[in-house]
Amino acid sequence: METSVATMETHVVSSLPTWSWNLQAPSETVALGERLGTVLEPGCFLALNGSLGAGKTTFCRGLGCGLGVAEPLASPTYLLCRE
């Protein structure tokens, strides 16, 4: 279980809108991802940036739930390390 504070930041890409959140608990990170997953439309693009342990995978787990993904989500960083 994660114990650190999740901090996610976005960066300006051209003139696309950006957002930044400072969340205090993994449950808040999951809830944000889940909420966003319920409103995204096909073709939406998200880019996440953060250091190792920042909460990107936790956010994506919530996002997957909001999108209706039933399979468990694994961190792509750890998958790269395993191979």
SEGUDREN-934041 format. One line per field, with one value per residue (C-alpha): x, y, z; residue in one letter. Coordinates in steps of 0.05 Angstrom, whole numbers, plus 5000, padded with zeros to 4 digits. Example, Ala and Ser with C-alpha at 12.3 -4.5 7.8 and 13.67 -1.06 7.14 Angstrom:
2
x = (5246, 5273)
y = (4910, 4979)
z = (5156, 5143)
zase = (A, S)
This chain:
83
x = (5000, 5026, 5041, 5071, 5034, 5016, 5035, 5017, 5034, 5018, 5059, 5040, 5037, 5023, 4959, 4927, 4896, 4936, 4919, 4957, 4934, 4966, 4930, 4941, 4923, 4922, 4846, 4841, 4885, 4842, 4778, 4804, 4823, 4756, 4718, 4758, 4747, 4672, 4675, 4730, 4708, 4739, 4802, 4821, 4895, 4926, 5000, 5023, 5089, 5117, 5174, 5175, 5122, 5085, 5019, 5014, 4995, 4947, 4914, 4910, 4878, 4822, 4819, 4811, 4754, 4720, 4727, 4699, 4764, 4756, 4828, 4879, 4928, 5002, 5054, 5088, 5152, 5156, 5139, 5198, 5243, 5218, 5235)
y = (5000, 5069, 5116, 5176, 5238, 5234, 5294, 5295, 5352, 5364, 5402, 5448, 5414, 5466, 5500, 5440, 5451, 5427, 5409, 5396, 5361, 5350, 5291, 5268, 5194, 5137, 5133, 5205, 5188, 5128, 5169, 5224, 5173, 5139, 5205, 5225, 5156, 5166, 5231, 5217, 5210, 5166, 5199, 5235, 5236, 5237, 5244, 5231, 5255, 5240, 5208, 5135, 5126, 5191, 5154, 5147, 5073, 5085, 5140, 5094, 5039, 5088, 5112, 5040, 5029, 5092, 5067, 4999, 4960, 4895, 4869, 4889, 4943, 4934, 4989, 4995, 5016, 4951, 4911, 4942, 4924, 4852, 4841)
z = (5000, 4983, 5040, 5004, 4982, 4909, 4867, 4794, 4748, 4675, 4625, 4569, 4502, 4449, 4471, 4505, 4574, 4634, 4706, 4769, 4833, 4900, 4931, 5002, 4998, 4948, 4956, 4931, 4872, 4853, 4861, 4815, 4762, 4768, 4761, 4700, 4669, 4671, 4630, 4579, 4507, 4453, 4425, 4490, 4504, 4574, 4589, 4660, 4687, 4756, 4792, 4813, 4867, 4850, 4840, 4764, 4767, 4824, 4783, 4722, 4764, 4782, 4710, 4686, 4735, 4710, 4639, 4657, 4650, 4688, 4684, 4738, 4717, 4727, 4727, 4659, 4695, 4733, 4670, 4635, 4694, 4695, 4622)
zase = (M, E, T, S, V, A, T, M, E, T, H, V, V, S, S, L, P, T, W, S, W, N, L, Q, A, P, S, E, T, V, A, L, G, E, R, L, G, T, V, L, E, P, G, C, F, L, A, L, N, G, S, L, G, A, G, K, T, T, F, C, R, G, L, G, C, G, L, G, V, A, E, P, L, A, S, P, T, Y, L, L, C, R, E)
